[in-house]
Amino acid sequence: MNYGSMIGDSFEYTKDGLFGNWGKWFLLFISMVIFPLWGGYQWKIYRGESRMPPLEGWVGMFIDGIKLIIVGIVYFIIPTIVFVILGGLGIFMGAATNSMGAGLIGVFVGLIFLFIFSLIAMMGLIRFARTDSFGEAFNFSAIIAHIGEIGWVSYIIALIILWLVIVVAVVIFSIAVGIISLILLLIPLVGWILAILLEIVIAILIGPFVGVFTTRYITHIYDGARAPA
């Protein structure tokens, strides 16, 4: 898995689709506020087109977003129940034996299960978008086999790299914006208004770019399998 290529392609994919197309950028921000629309647009990106898909078919996007949310909720419920049971049992055993270690072990095992299941869920959502089948969204054997073709270690490393890239970029951007905001706040009234407007503009700019970049990158992870699933 070529992580550098994945980062580079995801950046170019996002840049080419958004830069100079400010109307689309703003509409994507609105879709993030009306989040089923954003889910529907992620559905389009998940399908693996080489260029950012157009913003069209809003009703279909909304419906696809709702379906994606439903699958996500189901994926969230299952590990949460297991986590609560394991964590609860660990805490109960810890209290019964007067040992904090037992409680921590239960919580830790629950967190591991939650993490592994979230990895399965991420690939399951893309599989759902590719097949438009609720059955395939929860075809655990096929999803786990697909992750096996990607490589569990490669998958986790790819997510760590994504997290680091986003954190570093956001921190650098936030520092730059913070400095500008502090300068503006030195100007009575007008500066304060401009600082508030700057924060709004930054939110509009960051949200869609990071959202599209991340979705494209995760799609690359899915397509990084050595054999089709």
Order of alpha helices (4+ residues) and beta strands (2+ residues): alpha-alpha-alpha-alpha-alpha-alpha-alpha-alpha-alpha
